[in-house]
Amino acid sequence: MSYQKHDSAIVDEGALIGDGSRIWHFAHVCSGAKIGKGCSLGQNVFVGNKVTIGDNVKVQNNVSVYDNVHLESDVFCGPSMVFTNVYNPRSFIERKTEYKDTLVKKGATLGANCTIVCGVTIGEYALVGAGAVVNKDVIPFALVVGVPAKQIGWISKYGEQLDLPLTGCGSVICPYTQDEYRLENNQLTLISE
């Protein structure tokens, strides 16, 4: 085994787990899950069968990554945040054929206790604030907060808020990394690293 697993964790036969990943207390990884290298699954994490998780993903305590959720590399899932996979669940109606795909792109952060309603895409390096409820796509580098989540700013790859207007155009240098960002047509682009 090229990954670490706490004795209380359950990893079903067939699950693919990359080198150097760590699975902590009372976690459960289902047989169809695909997890990359260097990941950390905290206490009481559940990972469904139809889930893909890239490299270096951190899933904090008490998070369930249900079927049809896909996390690209370097994603951070804060403690007790929530994914869904059925838009209109009813306990008395079988809707397993209606699961909606949710995609969290490279480097995005999902804050503690936020909720990601199924069927959305969270863009690269976006940051969803703690407790937010995301019910529509989030563009790359966006900082979103609230219920429902609304964009209040821009966030750098480094994870710091950038001094740019929400709309219009402009450019800025990240004071921590010296990376240059350019805003045009309401899209933020990392120009140089």
PyMOL commands that set and color helices and strands:
alter all, ss='L'
color gray80, all
select helices_A, chain A and resi 96-98
alter helices_A, ss='H'
color red, helices_A
select strands_A, chain A and resi 4-5+10-11+16-17+22-23+28-29+34-35+40-41+46-47+52-53+58-59+64-65+69-71+76-77+82-83+102-104+109-110+115-116+121-122+127-128+133-134+142-145+150-155+161-162+170-173+180-184+187-192
alter strands_A, ss='S'
color yellow, strands_A
deselect
rebuild
show_as cartoon
